[in-house]
């Protein structure tokens, strides 16, 4: 009886840790994707600025 309880608790903790890691990986992926999008916009704006600066 005691070993069953321990295995159930260990299983629940294992599932909780895996779920936490998945949430962490998902949020990190979204953050990196957002950073990449911001960088692309910034590079484009910088190229436009340098082009306009070159016209004058």
PQR file of N, CA, C, O and H, with PARSE charges and radii, in Angstrom:
ATOM      1  N   UNK A   1       0.834  -1.204   0.000 -0.4000 1.5000
ATOM      2  CA  UNK A   1       0.000   0.000   0.000 -0.0000 2.0000
ATOM      3  C   UNK A   1       0.873   1.260   0.000  0.5500 1.7000
ATOM      4  O   UNK A   1       0.587   2.214  -0.723 -0.5500 1.4000
ATOM      5  N   UNK A   2       1.910   1.262   0.792 -0.4000 1.5000
ATOM      6  CA  UNK A   2       2.781   2.434   0.894 -0.0000 2.0000
ATOM      7  C   UNK A   2       3.535   2.672  -0.406  0.5500 1.7000
ATOM      8  O   UNK A   2       3.702   3.814  -0.833 -0.5500 1.4000
ATOM      9  H   UNK A   2       2.142   0.487   1.379  0.4000 1.0000
ATOM     10  N   UNK A   3       3.996   1.577  -1.042 -0.4000 1.5000
ATOM     11  CA  UNK A   3       4.745   1.742  -2.291 -0.0000 2.0000
ATOM     12  C   UNK A   3       3.850   2.279  -3.394  0.5500 1.7000
ATOM     13  O   UNK A   3       4.307   3.055  -4.234 -0.5500 1.4000
ATOM     14  H   UNK A   3       3.860   0.649  -0.696  0.4000 1.0000
ATOM     15  N   UNK A   4       2.585   1.883  -3.409 -0.4000 1.5000
ATOM     16  CA  UNK A   4       1.653   2.399  -4.419 -0.0000 2.0000
ATOM     17  C   UNK A   4       1.483   3.901  -4.259  0.5500 1.7000
ATOM     18  O   UNK A   4       1.482   4.637  -5.246 -0.5500 1.4000
ATOM     19  H   UNK A   4       2.213   1.253  -2.727  0.4000 1.0000
ATOM     20  N   UNK A   5       1.342   4.353  -3.029 -0.4000 1.5000
ATOM     21  CA  UNK A   5       1.200   5.788  -2.765 -0.0000 2.0000
ATOM     22  C   UNK A   5       2.442   6.543  -3.214  0.5500 1.7000
ATOM     23  O   UNK A   5       2.345   7.609  -3.822 -0.5500 1.4000
ATOM     24  H   UNK A   5       1.343   3.755  -2.228  0.4000 1.0000
ATOM     25  N   UNK A   6       3.605   5.988  -2.913 -0.4000 1.5000
ATOM     26  CA  UNK A   6       4.846   6.645  -3.321 -0.0000 2.0000
ATOM     27  C   UNK A   6       4.960   6.723  -4.840  0.5500 1.7000
ATOM     28  O   UNK A   6       5.366   7.750  -5.383 -0.5500 1.4000
ATOM     29  H   UNK A   6       3.684   5.122  -2.419  0.4000 1.0000
ATOM     30  N   UNK A   7       4.600   5.633  -5.529 -0.4000 1.5000
ATOM     31  CA  UNK A   7       4.672   5.643  -6.988 -0.0000 2.0000
ATOM     32  C   UNK A   7       3.687   6.640  -7.595  0.5500 1.7000
ATOM     33  O   UNK A   7       4.003   7.294  -8.588 -0.5500 1.4000
ATOM     34  H   UNK A   7       4.270   4.798  -5.088  0.4000 1.0000
ATOM     35  N   UNK A   8       2.510   6.760  -7.014 -0.4000 1.5000
ATOM     36  CA  UNK A   8       1.518   7.723  -7.512 -0.0000 2.0000
ATOM     37  C   UNK A   8       2.033   9.145  -7.316  0.5500 1.7000
ATOM     38  O   UNK A   8       1.934   9.973  -8.222 -0.5500 1.4000
ATOM     39  H   UNK A   8       2.253   6.229  -6.207  0.4000 1.0000
ATOM     40  N   UNK A   9       2.577   9.427  -6.146 -0.4000 1.5000
ATOM     41  CA  UNK A   9       3.114  10.769  -5.878 -0.0000 2.0000
ATOM     42  C   UNK A   9       4.288  11.066  -6.807  0.5500 1.7000
ATOM     43  O   UNK A   9       4.390  12.166  -7.350 -0.5500 1.4000
ATOM     44  H   UNK A   9       2.657   8.754  -5.410  0.4000 1.0000
ATOM     45  N   UNK A  10       5.172  10.087  -6.991 -0.4000 1.5000
ATOM     46  CA  UNK A  10       6.315  10.280  -7.890 -0.0000 2.0000
ATOM     47  C   UNK A  10       5.841  10.508  -9.324  0.5500 1.7000
ATOM     48  O   UNK A  10       6.396  11.344 -10.037 -0.5500 1.4000
ATOM     49  H   UNK A  10       5.089   9.193  -6.550  0.4000 1.0000
ATOM     50  N   UNK A  11       4.824   9.773  -9.745 -0.4000 1.5000
ATOM     51  CA  UNK A  11       4.277   9.949 -11.096 -0.0000 2.0000
ATOM     52  C   UNK A  11       3.673  11.325 -11.286  0.5500 1.7000
ATOM     53  O   UNK A  11       3.882  11.964 -12.317 -0.5500 1.4000
ATOM     54  H   UNK A  11       4.372   9.094  -9.166  0.4000 1.0000
ATOM     55  N   UNK A  12       2.926  11.782 -10.296 -0.4000 1.5000
ATOM     56  CA  UNK A  12       2.314  13.113 -10.382 -0.0000 2.0000
ATOM     57  C   UNK A  12       3.395  14.190 -10.435  0.5500 1.7000
ATOM     58  O   UNK A  12       3.291  15.132 -11.221 -0.5500 1.4000
ATOM     59  H   UNK A  12       2.757  11.263  -9.458  0.4000 1.0000
ATOM     60  N   UNK A  13       4.423  14.058  -9.612 -0.4000 1.5000
ATOM     61  CA  UNK A  13       5.520  15.030  -9.633 -0.0000 2.0000
ATOM     62  C   UNK A  13       6.247  15.014 -10.974  0.5500 1.7000
ATOM     63  O   UNK A  13       6.617  16.065 -11.497 -0.5500 1.4000
ATOM     64  H   UNK A  13       4.507  13.292  -8.974  0.4000 1.0000
ATOM     65  N   UNK A  14       6.449  13.827 -11.527 -0.4000 1.5000
ATOM     66  CA  UNK A  14       7.122  13.714 -12.820 -0.0000 2.0000
ATOM     67  C   UNK A  14       6.309  14.396 -13.914  0.5500 1.7000
ATOM     68  O   UNK A  14       6.866  15.126 -14.734 -0.5500 1.4000
ATOM     69  H   UNK A  14       6.148  12.973 -11.103  0.4000 1.0000
ATOM     70  N   UNK A  15       5.010  14.168 -13.937 -0.4000 1.5000
ATOM     71  CA  UNK A  15       4.145  14.808 -14.930 -0.0000 2.0000
ATOM     72  C   UNK A  15       4.161  16.320 -14.747  0.5500 1.7000
ATOM     73  O   UNK A  15       4.185  17.063 -15.729 -0.5500 1.4000
ATOM     74  H   UNK A  15       4.557  13.574 -13.272  0.4000 1.0000
ATOM     75  N   UNK A  16       4.147  16.783 -13.497 -0.4000 1.5000
ATOM     76  CA  UNK A  16       4.166  18.225 -13.237 -0.0000 2.0000
ATOM     77  C   UNK A  16       5.469  18.856 -13.726  0.5500 1.7000
ATOM     78  O   UNK A  16       5.452  19.942 -14.305 -0.5500 1.4000
ATOM     79  H   UNK A  16       4.128  16.180 -12.699  0.4000 1.0000
ATOM     80  N   UNK A  17       6.595  18.181 -13.496 -0.4000 1.5000
ATOM     81  CA  UNK A  17       7.886  18.716 -13.938 -0.0000 2.0000
ATOM     82  C   UNK A  17       7.960  18.752 -15.460  0.5500 1.7000
ATOM     83  O   UNK A  17       8.450  19.724 -16.035 -0.5500 1.4000
ATOM     84  H   UNK A  17       6.608  17.299 -13.026  0.4000 1.0000
ATOM     85  N   UNK A  18       7.477  17.700 -16.116 -0.4000 1.5000
ATOM     86  CA  UNK A  18       7.482  17.669 -17.586 -0.0000 2.0000
ATOM     87  C   UNK A  18       6.595  18.782 -18.138  0.5500 1.7000
ATOM     88  O   UNK A  18       6.976  19.457 -19.094 -0.5500 1.4000
ATOM     89  H   UNK A  18       7.079  16.910 -15.650  0.4000 1.0000
ATOM     90  N   UNK A  19       5.423  18.981 -17.550 -0.4000 1.5000
ATOM     91  CA  UNK A  19       4.525  20.047 -18.009 -0.0000 2.0000
ATOM     92  C   UNK A  19       5.181  21.415 -17.822  0.5500 1.7000
ATOM     93  O   UNK A  19       5.070  22.286 -18.685 -0.5500 1.4000
ATOM     94  H   UNK A  19       5.113  18.432 -16.773  0.4000 1.0000
ATOM     95  N   UNK A  20       5.859  21.595 -16.698 -0.4000 1.5000
ATOM     96  CA  UNK A  20       6.538  22.874 -16.445 -0.0000 2.0000
ATOM     97  C   UNK A  20       7.630  23.130 -17.479  0.5500 1.7000
ATOM     98  O   UNK A  20       7.776  24.252 -17.964 -0.5500 1.4000
ATOM     99  H   UNK A  20       5.949  20.887 -15.997  0.4000 1.0000
ATOM    100  N   UNK A  21       8.390  22.106 -17.816 -0.4000 1.5000
ATOM    101  CA  UNK A  21       9.440  22.249 -18.816 -0.0000 2.0000
ATOM    102  C   UNK A  21       8.855  22.572 -20.189  0.5500 1.7000
ATOM    103  O   UNK A  21       9.405  23.396 -20.920 -0.5500 1.4000
ATOM    104  H   UNK A  21       8.272  21.194 -17.422  0.4000 1.0000
ATOM    105  N   UNK A  22       7.747  21.929 -20.540 -0.4000 1.5000
ATOM    106  CA  UNK A  22       7.115  22.201 -21.831 -0.0000 2.0000
ATOM    107  C   UNK A  22       6.628  23.644 -21.912  0.5500 1.7000
ATOM    108  O   UNK A  22       6.783  24.297 -22.944 -0.5500 1.4000
ATOM    109  H   UNK A  22       7.301  21.259 -19.946  0.4000 1.0000
ATOM    110  N   UNK A  23       6.043  24.139 -20.830 -0.4000 1.5000
ATOM    111  CA  UNK A  23       5.598  25.533 -20.800 -0.0000 2.0000
ATOM    112  C   UNK A  23       6.796  26.465 -20.923  0.5500 1.7000
ATOM    113  O   UNK A  23       6.727  27.469 -21.633 -0.5500 1.4000
ATOM    114  H   UNK A  23       5.918  23.608 -19.992  0.4000 1.0000
ATOM    115  N   UNK A  24       7.888  26.148 -20.244 -0.4000 1.5000
ATOM    116  CA  UNK A  24       9.098  26.970 -20.316 -0.0000 2.0000
ATOM    117  C   UNK A  24       9.656  26.994 -21.738  0.5500 1.7000
ATOM    118  O   UNK A  24      10.006  28.055 -22.255 -0.5500 1.4000
ATOM    119  H   UNK A  24       7.944  25.333 -19.668  0.4000 1.0000
ATOM    120  N   UNK A  25       9.737  25.823 -22.367 -0.4000 1.5000
ATOM    121  CA  UNK A  25      10.263  25.747 -23.741 -0.0000 2.0000
ATOM    122  C   UNK A  25       9.357  26.518 -24.693  0.5500 1.7000
ATOM    123  O   UNK A  25       9.842  27.235 -25.568 -0.5500 1.4000
ATOM    124  H   UNK A  25       9.453  24.961 -21.948  0.4000 1.0000
ATOM    125  N   UNK A  26       8.033  26.374 -24.526 -0.4000 1.5000
ATOM    126  CA  UNK A  26       7.087  27.068 -25.402 -0.0000 2.0000
ATOM    127  C   UNK A  26       7.219  28.585 -25.250  0.5500 1.7000
ATOM    128  O   UNK A  26       7.253  29.305 -26.248 -0.5500 1.4000
ATOM    129  H   UNK A  26       7.639  25.791 -23.815  0.4000 1.0000
ATOM    130  N   UNK A  27       7.292  29.071 -24.018 -0.4000 1.5000
ATOM    131  CA  UNK A  27       7.399  30.520 -23.810 -0.0000 2.0000
ATOM    132  C   UNK A  27       8.734  31.041 -24.329  0.5500 1.7000
ATOM    133  O   UNK A  27       8.795  32.142 -24.878 -0.5500 1.4000
ATOM    134  H   UNK A  27       7.264  28.486 -23.208  0.4000 1.0000
ATOM    135  N   UNK A  28       9.802  30.267 -24.163 -0.4000 1.5000
ATOM    136  CA  UNK A  28      11.117  30.667 -24.661 -0.0000 2.0000
ATOM    137  C   UNK A  28      11.107  30.735 -26.189  0.5500 1.7000
ATOM    138  O   UNK A  28      11.694  31.644 -26.777 -0.5500 1.4000
ATOM    139  H   UNK A  28       9.753  29.373 -23.718  0.4000 1.0000
ATOM    140  N   UNK A  29      10.439  29.770 -26.831 -0.4000 1.5000
ATOM    141  CA  UNK A  29      10.349  29.764 -28.295 -0.0000 2.0000
ATOM    142  C   UNK A  29       9.590  30.986 -28.789  0.5500 1.7000
ATOM    143  O   UNK A  29      10.001  31.621 -29.761 -0.5500 1.4000
ATOM    144  H   UNK A  29       9.962  29.032 -26.354  0.4000 1.0000
ATOM    145  N   UNK A  30       8.481  31.323 -28.124 -0.4000 1.5000
ATOM    146  CA  UNK A  30       7.722  32.512 -28.523 -0.0000 2.0000
ATOM    147  C   UNK A  30       8.566  33.765 -28.355  0.5500 1.7000
ATOM    148  O   UNK A  30       8.529  34.656 -29.204 -0.5500 1.4000
ATOM    149  H   UNK A  30       8.148  30.807 -27.335  0.4000 1.0000
ATOM    150  N   UNK A  31       9.323  33.843 -27.273 -0.4000 1.5000
ATOM    151  CA  UNK A  31      10.170  35.010 -27.023 -0.0000 2.0000
ATOM    152  C   UNK A  31      11.236  35.145 -28.101  0.5500 1.7000
ATOM    153  O   UNK A  31      11.483  36.245 -28.595 -0.5500 1.4000
ATOM    154  H   UNK A  31       9.352  33.120 -26.583  0.4000 1.0000
ATOM    155  N   UNK A  32      11.866  34.041 -28.468 -0.4000 1.5000
ATOM    156  CA  UNK A  32      12.905  34.084 -29.498 -0.0000 2.0000
ATOM    157  C   UNK A  32      12.319  34.445 -30.852  0.5500 1.7000
ATOM    158  O   UNK A  32      12.936  35.179 -31.624 -0.5500 1.4000
ATOM    159  H   UNK A  32      11.665  33.147 -28.067  0.4000 1.0000
ATOM    160  N   UNK A  33      11.124  33.929 -31.145 -0.4000 1.5000
ATOM    161  CA  UNK A  33      10.475  34.252 -32.417 -0.0000 2.0000
ATOM    162  C   UNK A  33      10.152  35.744 -32.478  0.5500 1.7000
ATOM    163  O   UNK A  33      10.314  36.379 -33.520 -0.5500 1.4000
ATOM    164  H   UNK A  33      10.623  33.333 -30.518  0.4000 1.0000
ATOM    165  N   UNK A  34       9.693  36.299 -31.351 -0.4000 1.5000
ATOM    166  CA  UNK A  34       9.383  37.727 -31.292 -0.0000 2.0000
ATOM    167  C   UNK A  34      10.653  38.555 -31.484  0.5500 1.7000
ATOM    168  O   UNK A  34      10.637  39.565 -32.188 -0.5500 1.4000
ATOM    169  H   UNK A  34       9.562  35.783 -30.505  0.4000 1.0000
ATOM    170  N   UNK A  35      11.757  38.127 -30.859 -0.4000 1.5000
ATOM    171  CA  UNK A  35      13.033  38.826 -31.018 -0.0000 2.0000
ATOM    172  C   UNK A  35      13.480  38.832 -32.473  0.5500 1.7000
ATOM    173  O   UNK A  35      13.978  39.844 -32.967 -0.5500 1.4000
ATOM    174  H   UNK A  35      11.770  37.306 -30.288  0.4000 1.0000
ATOM    175  N   UNK A  36      13.307  37.709 -33.161 -0.4000 1.5000
ATOM    176  CA  UNK A  36      13.709  37.617 -34.566 -0.0000 2.0000
ATOM    177  C   UNK A  36      12.878  38.566 -35.423  0.5500 1.7000
ATOM    178  O   UNK A  36      13.409  39.207 -36.330 -0.5500 1.4000
ATOM    179  H   UNK A  36      12.903  36.887 -32.760  0.4000 1.0000
ATOM    180  N   UNK A  37      11.576  38.661 -35.143 -0.4000 1.5000
ATOM    181  CA  UNK A  37      10.711  39.561 -35.906 -0.0000 2.0000
ATOM    182  C   UNK A  37      11.113  41.016 -35.669  0.5500 1.7000
ATOM    183  O   UNK A  37      11.160  41.810 -36.609 -0.5500 1.4000
ATOM    184  H   UNK A  37      11.145  38.141 -34.406  0.4000 1.0000
ATOM    185  N   UNK A  38      11.401  41.361 -34.427 -0.4000 1.5000
ATOM    186  CA  UNK A  38      11.815  42.735 -34.109 -0.0000 2.0000
ATOM    187  C   UNK A  38      13.131  43.060 -34.805  0.5500 1.7000
ATOM    188  O   UNK A  38      13.308  44.163 -35.322 -0.5500 1.4000
ATOM    189  H   UNK A  38      11.363  40.716 -33.664  0.4000 1.0000
ATOM    190  N   UNK A  39      14.049  42.105 -34.818 -0.4000 1.5000
ATOM    191  CA  UNK A  39      15.345  42.321 -35.466 -0.0000 2.0000
ATOM    192  C   UNK A  39      15.176  42.542 -36.961  0.5500 1.7000
ATOM    193  O   UNK A  39      15.840  43.402 -37.539 -0.5500 1.4000
ATOM    194  H   UNK A  39      13.905  41.209 -34.398  0.4000 1.0000
ATOM    195  N   UNK A  40      14.284  41.765 -37.599 -0.4000 1.5000
ATOM    196  CA  UNK A  40      14.052  41.941 -39.040 -0.0000 2.0000
ATOM    197  C   UNK A  40      13.523  43.335 -39.338  0.5500 1.7000
ATOM    198  O   UNK A  40      13.971  43.975 -40.289 -0.5500 1.4000
ATOM    199  H   UNK A  40      13.744  41.066 -37.130  0.4000 1.0000
ATOM    200  N   UNK A  41      12.576  43.813 -38.537 -0.4000 1.5000
ATOM    201  CA  UNK A  41      12.014  45.153 -38.746 -0.0000 2.0000
ATOM    202  C   UNK A  41      13.095  46.204 -38.534  0.5500 1.7000
ATOM    203  O   UNK A  41      13.191  47.164 -39.299 -0.5500 1.4000
ATOM    204  H   UNK A  41      12.212  43.293 -37.764  0.4000 1.0000
ATOM    205  N   UNK A  42      13.899  46.027 -37.508 -0.4000 1.5000
ATOM    206  CA  UNK A  42      14.953  46.995 -37.204 -0.0000 2.0000
ATOM    207  C   UNK A  42      15.976  47.055 -38.339  0.5500 1.7000
ATOM    208  O   UNK A  42      16.418  48.144 -38.707 -0.5500 1.4000
ATOM    209  H   UNK A  42      13.821  45.247 -36.887  0.4000 1.0000
ATOM    210  N   UNK A  43      16.355  45.915 -38.893 -0.4000 1.5000
ATOM    211  CA  UNK A  43      17.321  45.894 -40.001 -0.0000 2.0000
ATOM    212  C   UNK A  43      16.734  46.603 -41.215  0.5500 1.7000
ATOM    213  O   UNK A  43      17.425  47.378 -41.878 -0.5500 1.4000
ATOM    214  H   UNK A  43      15.996  45.031 -38.594  0.4000 1.0000
ATOM    215  N   UNK A  44      15.460  46.342 -41.509 -0.4000 1.5000
ATOM    216  CA  UNK A  44      14.818  46.989 -42.653 -0.0000 2.0000
ATOM    217  C   UNK A  44      14.774  48.502 -42.459  0.5500 1.7000
ATOM    218  O   UNK A  44      15.069  49.257 -43.385 -0.5500 1.4000
ATOM    219  H   UNK A  44      14.898  45.713 -40.971  0.4000 1.0000
ATOM    220  N   UNK A  45      14.407  48.948 -41.252 -0.4000 1.5000
ATOM    221  CA  UNK A  45      14.356  50.389 -40.991 -0.0000 2.0000
ATOM    222  C   UNK A  45      15.739  51.018 -41.101  0.5500 1.7000
ATOM    223  O   UNK A  45      15.879  52.138 -41.592 -0.5500 1.4000
ATOM    224  H   UNK A  45      14.168  48.334 -40.500  0.4000 1.0000
ATOM    225  N   UNK A  46      16.751  50.302 -40.647 -0.4000 1.5000
ATOM    226  CA  UNK A  46      18.108  50.835 -40.723 -0.0000 2.0000
ATOM    227  C   UNK A  46      18.557  50.954 -42.179  0.5500 1.7000
ATOM    228  O   UNK A  46      19.208  51.931 -42.548 -0.5500 1.4000
ATOM    229  H   UNK A  46      16.637  49.392 -40.248  0.4000 1.0000
ATOM    230  N   UNK A  47      18.214  49.968 -43.008 -0.4000 1.5000
ATOM    231  CA  UNK A  47      18.571  50.035 -44.429 -0.0000 2.0000
ATOM    232  C   UNK A  47      17.870  51.211 -45.102  0.5500 1.7000
ATOM    233  O   UNK A  47      18.475  51.929 -45.898 -0.5500 1.4000
ATOM    234  H   UNK A  47      17.684  49.174 -42.708  0.4000 1.0000
ATOM    235  N   UNK A  48      16.580  51.407 -44.776 -0.4000 1.5000
ATOM    236  CA  UNK A  48      15.842  52.541 -45.352 -0.0000 2.0000
ATOM    237  C   UNK A  48      16.465  53.863 -44.910  0.5500 1.7000
ATOM    238  O   UNK A  48      16.594  54.792 -45.707 -0.5500 1.4000
ATOM    239  H   UNK A  48      16.089  50.825 -44.129  0.4000 1.0000
ATOM    240  N   UNK A  49      16.850  53.943 -43.637 -0.4000 1.5000
ATOM    241  CA  UNK A  49      17.468  55.165 -43.119 -0.0000 2.0000
ATOM    242  C   UNK A  49      18.781  55.456 -43.847  0.5500 1.7000
ATOM    243  O   UNK A  49      19.039  56.590 -44.251 -0.5500 1.4000
ATOM    244  H   UNK A  49      16.745  53.188 -42.990  0.4000 1.0000
ATOM    245  N   UNK A  50      19.607  54.417 -44.009 -0.4000 1.5000
ATOM    246  CA  UNK A  50      20.888  54.617 -44.687 -0.0000 2.0000
ATOM    247  C   UNK A  50      20.680  54.997 -46.152  0.5500 1.7000
ATOM    248  O   UNK A  50      21.447  55.786 -46.702 -0.5500 1.4000
ATOM    249  H   UNK A  50      19.398  53.497 -43.680  0.4000 1.0000
ATOM    250  N   UNK A  51      19.646  54.439 -46.787 -0.4000 1.5000
ATOM    251  CA  UNK A  51      19.353  54.781 -48.178 -0.0000 2.0000
ATOM    252  C   UNK A  51      18.949  56.252 -48.289  0.5500 1.7000
ATOM    253  O   UNK A  51      19.446  56.981 -49.148 -0.5500 1.4000
ATOM    254  H   UNK A  51      19.022  53.798 -46.340  0.4000 1.0000
ATOM    255  N   UNK A  52      18.040  56.677 -47.405 -0.4000 1.5000
ATOM    256  CA  UNK A  52      17.583  58.072 -47.436 -0.0000 2.0000
ATOM    257  C   UNK A  52      18.738  59.009 -47.082  0.5500 1.7000
ATOM    258  O   UNK A  52      18.879  60.078 -47.677 -0.5500 1.4000
ATOM    259  H   UNK A  52      17.637  56.085 -46.707  0.4000 1.0000
ATOM    260  N   UNK A  53      19.561  58.609 -46.119 -0.4000 1.5000
ATOM    261  CA  UNK A  53      20.719  59.416 -45.738 -0.0000 2.0000
ATOM    262  C   UNK A  53      21.683  59.549 -46.921  0.5500 1.7000
ATOM    263  O   UNK A  53      22.305  60.596 -47.101 -0.5500 1.4000
ATOM    264  H   UNK A  53      19.447  57.741 -45.636  0.4000 1.0000
ATOM    265  N   UNK A  54      21.803  58.500 -47.714 -0.4000 1.5000
ATOM    266  CA  UNK A  54      22.680  58.534 -48.876 -0.0000 2.0000
ATOM    267  C   UNK A  54      22.169  59.438 -49.978  0.5500 1.7000
ATOM    268  O   UNK A  54      22.949  59.907 -50.806 -0.5500 1.4000
ATOM    269  H   UNK A  54      21.298  57.650 -47.567  0.4000 1.0000
ATOM    270  N   UNK A  55      20.857  59.692 -50.000 -0.4000 1.5000
ATOM    271  CA  UNK A  55      20.289  60.555 -51.036 -0.0000 2.0000
ATOM    272  C   UNK A  55      20.660  62.014 -50.813  0.5500 1.7000
ATOM    273  O   UNK A  55      20.731  62.795 -51.762 -0.5500 1.4000
ATOM    274  H   UNK A  55      20.223  59.311 -49.327  0.4000 1.0000
ATOM    275  N   UNK A  56      20.898  62.379 -49.556 -0.4000 1.5000
ATOM    276  CA  UNK A  56      21.172  63.791 -49.247 -0.0000 2.0000
ATOM    277  C   UNK A  56      22.630  64.106 -49.245  0.5500 1.7000
ATOM    278  O   UNK A  56      23.015  65.250 -49.002 -0.5500 1.4000
ATOM    279  H   UNK A  56      20.840  61.744 -48.785  0.4000 1.0000
TER
END
